[in-house]
Amino acid sequence: MDSSSESPRKPTLPPGAKAPTMPPGAKAPTLPPGARPPAGPPKPGASGDGAGAVSRQDFASDQDVRWCPGCGDYAILATVQRLMPELGIPRENIVFISGIGCSSRFPYYMNTYGMHTIHGRAPTIATGLKASRPELDIWVVTGDGDGLSIGGNHMIHLMRRNVNLQVLLFNNQIYGLTKGQYSPTSEAGKITKSSPYGAIDHPFNPIALVLGADASFVGRSMDRDPKHMKEMLKRAHGHRGASFLEIYQNCNIFNDGAFFQYTEKDTKPERAIFIEHGKPLVYSGGTKGLRLEGFHLETVDLDGGAWSASDCLVYDETSYELASIVGRLFRRDDMPQPFGVFYAKERTTYEDALHAQIAEIRGKAGKGRLEDLLHAGDTWEVA
């Protein structure tokens, strides 16, 4: 696990208590080569306003950030680090888990616990950790290749199980770490090193994918709008259950400008719409809106006098049906791309159901012993 390079503070004992002693012949535990001891709590008054306050710097590790200059990952990292102090959670209770890819270097740069795992398996390791340590605040950081290709199966099961953690999927529509092959979210016709004549695969729509897997929180943001991204991160964290946040992230080396029509100030008003619970779907500075005609959305001109904001669809983030309709607005030239919370509705989490089941069985059968289990049933002696 990655953690702080800061030496942990020596624990203090209650009055009259004795320090624990090692059994005779036992050896003190040692750390694996290259491993560091876990971080202690931030020092009082180390940063921020007043004693005990923490800031972004307290969540930045001592590791050199090694992404390409100009990568959108920098903006996401900075926004997450700025958010952490506001959550009020001790660093020793926070864990970032990643798979393989550019985004998956994230745990190295967070001064918390973390694990850089294997390709596509971050959801499974995160599930195991949350099941055994439900009090921990767990974040899964993945990319469109890691999370939706080799990790696609694990992602959908994490969503349907509703494990109480946050998934941040950095979508740059390309394989960046392996130098520019097309990914599960690359558009059809994309010319890359692995598709020199144009990709023929139909791309994933991550929002529709996780909605189909019954995710209980689904949102989208972008690297070039840190204010909106921070709000979406806060919403995802505040949701009890599996929170999925797709973040459009520019890869300026292998797929520069893939999302500029949605993120740049000249085109953003016309091409992006920000959905908010209880508010009408309007965009382009309030001059355009979306209304529901049957099961289809259509754009209307709010300046011509024929339509007004009251004619537009008022969004309800608790409606799975509306989320499915709006989530299907995907790469359409005649429609804006939606950003915000598509769906948020709490239901029983995986770890709550798991521990309730364990408690029920223990109540009926008792706690049990491992030795009894090993000697239960049929046994054989091998000569």
C-alpha positions in Angstrom: 0.0 0.0 0.0 1.1 3.6 -0.7 1.1 5.9 2.3 2.8 8.9 3.8 6.6 9.2 4.2 5.9 11.1 7.4 7.0 9.0 10.5 4.0 7.9 12.5 3.6 9.5 15.9 4.3 7.3 18.9 1.0 6.1 20.5 0.3 7.0 24.1 -1.2 4.7 26.7 -4.0 5.4 29.1 -2.9 6.0 32.8 -1.9 2.8 34.5 -1.9 0.7 31.3 1.2 -1.4 30.4 2.8 -1.5 27.0 2.2 -4.9 25.2 5.2 -7.2 25.2 6.4 -9.6 22.5 6.0 -13.4 23.2 9.2 -15.2 23.9 11.2 -15.9 20.8 8.9 -13.8 18.6 10.4 -11.3 16.1 9.2 -7.8 15.5 7.3 -7.5 12.2 9.2 -6.1 9.3 8.0 -4.2 6.2 8.6 -5.6 2.7 11.5 -4.0 0.8 10.5 -0.5 -0.4 7.4 -0.4 1.7 6.7 2.6 4.0 5.0 2.7 7.4 1.4 3.9 7.4 0.8 7.7 7.7 -0.1 9.1 11.1 -2.8 11.7 11.4 -1.9 15.3 10.2 0.0 17.2 12.8 -2.1 19.9 14.6 -1.6 23.3 13.0 0.5 21.8 10.2 -1.5 23.7 7.6 -4.8 25.5 7.1 -6.4 28.0 9.3 -5.9 27.2 13.0 -4.8 24.2 14.9 -5.7 20.8 13.5 -6.8 22.2 10.1 -5.7 20.3 7.0 -5.4 21.4 3.4 -4.7 20.0 0.0 -1.0 19.7 0.7 -1.7 17.3 3.5 -3.1 14.9 0.9 -0.3 15.3 -1.6 2.4 12.5 -1.3 6.1 13.0 -1.7 6.1 11.2 -5.1 6.9 13.1 -8.3 3.8 13.2 -10.5 4.7 11.5 -13.7 2.0 12.3 -16.2 2.7 14.0 -19.5 2.7 17.8 -19.3 -0.7 19.1 -20.1 -2.6 15.8 -19.2 -6.1 16.2 -17.8 -5.2 13.9 -14.9 -3.4 16.8 -13.2 -6.7 18.7 -12.9 -8.5 15.7 -11.5 -5.8 15.0 -9.0 -5.8 18.6 -7.8 -9.6 18.7 -7.5 -9.6 15.4 -5.5 -6.9 16.7 -3.2 -8.8 20.0 -2.6 -11.9 18.0 -1.8 -10.4 15.7 0.8 -10.0 18.2 3.7 -13.7 19.1 3.3 -14.8 15.5 3.9 -13.4 15.5 7.4 -12.2 11.9 7.1 -8.8 10.9 8.6 -6.2 10.0 6.0 -5.6 6.6 7.7 -9.3 5.7 6.9 -9.1 6.6 3.2 -7.9 4.2 0.5 -7.4 4.7 -3.3 -7.3 1.6 -5.4 -6.5 1.5 -9.1 -5.8 -1.0 -11.8 -3.4 -0.4 -14.8 -3.1 2.7 -17.0 -2.2 6.3 -16.8 -5.0 7.1 -14.4 -4.0 4.2 -12.2 -0.9 6.0 -11.0 -3.3 8.0 -8.9 -2.7 6.2 -5.5 1.0 7.1 -5.6 0.1 10.8 -5.5 -2.4 10.7 -2.6 -1.0 10.8 0.9 -3.4 8.2 2.1 -3.5 4.4 1.9 -3.7 3.0 -1.6 -3.0 0.1 -3.8 -1.9 -0.1 -7.4 -3.4 -3.4 -8.4 -3.6 -5.5 -11.6 -5.3 -4.8 -14.8 -9.1 -4.4 -14.5 -9.3 -6.0 -11.0 -9.5 -2.8 -8.9 -13.3 -3.3 -8.4 -12.7 -6.9 -7.0 -10.0 -5.8 -4.6 -12.0 -2.8 -3.5 -15.0 -5.1 -2.9 -13.0 -7.4 -0.7 -11.6 -4.5 1.3 -15.0 -2.9 1.8 -16.6 -6.2 2.8 -13.9 -6.8 5.5 -13.4 -3.2 6.5 -16.7 -1.4 5.9 -15.6 1.7 7.9 -13.0 2.6 5.3 -13.6 5.3 2.7 -12.7 3.6 -0.6 -12.1 5.2 -4.0 -11.6 3.2 -7.2 -9.6 5.1 -9.9 -9.7 3.6 -13.4 -9.7 4.5 -17.0 -11.8 3.6 -20.0 -9.5 0.8 -21.0 -8.8 -0.6 -17.6 -12.4 -0.3 -16.3 -14.4 -1.2 -19.4 -12.2 -3.6 -21.4 -10.4 -6.3 -19.2 -12.2 -4.9 -16.2 -15.7 -4.5 -17.7 -17.1 -7.7 -16.1 -15.8 -6.6 -12.7 -17.2 -3.1 -13.1 -20.8 -4.3 -13.8 -20.8 -6.6 -10.8 -19.5 -3.9 -8.6 -22.4 -1.7 -9.7 -25.1 -4.4 -9.3 -23.8 -5.4 -5.8 -24.0 -1.8 -4.8 -20.7 -1.7 -2.8 -20.5 1.5 -0.9 -17.6 3.2 -2.6 -16.7 5.7 -5.3 -15.6 4.8 -8.8 -13.9 7.5 -10.8 -13.5 6.5 -14.5 -11.2 8.8 -16.4 -12.4 8.6 -20.0 -10.0 9.8 -22.7 -11.2 7.5 -25.4 -7.7 6.0 -26.0 -5.1 3.7 -24.5 -2.5 6.2 -23.3 -0.1 4.2 -21.2 0.4 1.7 -24.1 0.9 4.5 -26.5 -2.3 5.2 -28.4 -4.4 2.2 -29.3 -8.2 2.6 -29.6 -10.2 1.8 -26.5 -13.7 0.6 -25.7 -14.9 4.2 -25.8 -13.1 5.3 -29.0 -15.5 6.4 -31.7 -16.1 4.3 -34.8 -13.6 5.1 -37.5 -10.9 6.2 -35.0 -7.5 5.8 -36.6 -4.9 4.6 -34.1 -1.8 2.3 -34.0 -4.1 -0.7 -33.5 -6.7 0.5 -36.0 -4.8 2.0 -38.9 -7.8 1.9 -41.2 -10.3 3.1 -38.6 -11.9 1.3 -35.7 -14.9 -0.8 -36.6 -16.0 -1.4 -33.0 -19.2 0.3 -31.7 -18.1 2.4 -28.6 -19.4 1.9 -25.1 -21.5 4.6 -23.6 -20.3 4.3 -20.0 -23.4 6.0 -18.5 -25.8 3.6 -20.3 -23.5 0.7 -19.3 -23.6 1.3 -15.6 -27.3 2.2 -15.6 -27.9 -1.2 -17.2 -25.9 -2.7 -14.3 -28.2 -1.0 -11.8 -25.7 1.4 -10.4 -27.4 3.5 -7.7 -25.4 6.7 -8.5 -24.4 7.7 -12.0 -22.8 11.0 -12.9 -20.5 12.7 -15.5 -18.1 15.7 -15.3 -15.0 17.0 -17.1 -11.4 17.8 -16.3 -11.7 21.4 -17.6 -14.5 22.4 -15.2 -13.0 21.9 -11.8 -15.9 23.6 -10.0 -18.4 21.2 -11.5 -16.1 18.3 -11.0 -15.6 19.0 -7.3 -19.4 19.2 -6.9 -19.9 15.9 -8.6 -17.1 14.3 -6.5 -18.9 15.6 -3.4 -22.2 14.3 -4.5 -20.7 10.9 -5.4 -19.1 10.7 -2.0 -22.2 11.7 -0.1 -24.2 8.9 -1.8 -24.4 5.6 0.2 -23.9 2.9 -2.4 -21.9 2.3 -5.5 -21.2 5.8 -7.0 -20.0 5.9 -10.6 -18.5 9.2 -11.9 -17.3 9.4 -15.5 -14.8 12.2 -16.1 -13.9 13.4 -19.6 -10.1 13.7 -19.5 -8.0 15.1 -22.3 -5.1 13.0 -23.5 -3.1 15.7 -25.2 -0.5 13.3 -26.6 -2.6 10.6 -28.2 -6.1 12.0 -28.4 -5.9 15.8 -28.0 -9.2 17.6 -28.2 -11.5 14.6 -28.1 -13.9 16.5 -25.8 -13.1 20.1 -26.7 -16.6 20.7 -28.2 -18.0 20.1 -24.7 -15.2 21.7 -22.6 -14.0 24.9 -24.4 -15.7 28.2 -23.8 -16.4 28.9 -27.5 -18.5 25.7 -28.0 -19.4 24.5 -24.5 -22.6 26.6 -24.2 -24.1 25.0 -27.3 -22.7 21.5 -26.9 -23.0 20.8 -23.2 -26.1 20.7 -21.0 -25.8 20.5 -17.2 -28.6 18.5 -15.7 -29.8 19.4 -12.1 -32.5 17.7 -10.1 -35.8 19.7 -10.0 -34.7 22.1 -12.7 -35.7 22.3 -16.4 -33.2 21.1 -19.0 -32.0 24.4 -20.6 -28.6 25.3 -22.1 -26.9 27.8 -24.4 -27.3 30.6 -21.9 -31.0 29.8 -21.4 -31.8 30.2 -25.1 -32.4 26.5 -25.8 -34.0 23.6 -24.0 -34.9 20.0 -24.2 -38.5 18.8 -24.0 -39.8 15.3 -23.9 -41.9 14.1 -26.8 -43.1 10.6 -26.0 -40.0 8.7 -25.2 -37.7 11.0 -27.2 -36.0 14.3 -26.4 -36.1 17.2 -28.8 -34.4 20.6 -28.6 -36.5 23.8 -28.7 -35.7 27.4 -29.2 -36.6 29.5 -26.1 -36.0 32.8 -27.8 -38.5 32.5 -30.6 -41.6 32.9 -28.3 -43.1 29.5 -29.2 -41.5 27.8 -26.3 -40.4 28.7 -22.8 -38.4 27.1 -19.9 -41.7 25.8 -18.5 -42.1 23.6 -21.6 -38.8 21.9 -21.0 -38.3 18.6 -19.2 -37.9 19.1 -15.4 -35.2 16.6 -14.4 -35.8 14.0 -11.7 -32.5 12.2 -10.8 -34.5 9.5 -8.9 -36.2 8.4 -12.1 -34.4 5.5 -13.7 -36.5 6.0 -16.8 -35.5 9.6 -17.3 -31.9 8.7 -16.6 -32.0 6.1 -19.3 -33.4 8.5 -21.8 -31.0 11.4 -21.0 -28.1 9.0 -20.6 -28.6 8.0 -24.2 -27.8 11.5 -25.5 -24.4 10.4 -26.6 -22.3 11.9 -29.4 -25.2 13.3 -31.2 -24.6 16.3 -33.5 -28.2 17.5 -33.0 -28.2 17.3 -29.2 -26.0 18.6 -26.4 -24.0 16.2 -24.3 -25.3 16.0 -20.7 -23.2 16.4 -17.5 -24.3 16.1 -13.9 -26.1 13.5 -11.8 -28.1 11.2 -14.1 -29.4 8.9 -11.3 -29.2 8.8 -7.6 -31.3 6.5 -5.5 -30.1 4.6 -2.4 -30.7 1.0 -1.7 -29.2 -1.6 0.6 -25.4 -1.8 0.2 -23.5 -5.1 -0.3 -21.5 -4.8 2.9 -24.6 -4.0 5.0 -26.4 -7.1 3.6 -23.3 -9.2 4.1 -22.7 -8.3 7.7 -26.4 -8.6 8.5 -26.4 -12.1 7.1 -23.3 -13.0 9.1 -24.9 -11.7 12.3 -28.1 -13.7 11.6 -26.2 -16.9 11.1 -24.1 -16.4 14.2 -27.2 -15.7 16.2 -28.7 -19.1 15.1 -25.6 -21.3 15.0 -23.1 -19.5 17.3 -19.8 -18.0 16.5 -18.1 -21.3 15.7 -14.5 -22.3 15.6 -12.1 -22.9 12.7 -10.9 -26.2 14.2 -14.5 -27.5 14.3 -14.9 -26.5 10.6 -11.7 -28.3 9.6 -12.8 -31.5 11.3 -16.4 -31.4 10.1 -17.7 -33.7 7.4 -15.7 -36.5 5.8 -12.0 -36.8 6.4 -9.3 -39.1 4.9 -6.0 -40.2 6.1 -3.3 -40.4 3.5 -0.7 -43.1 4.2 
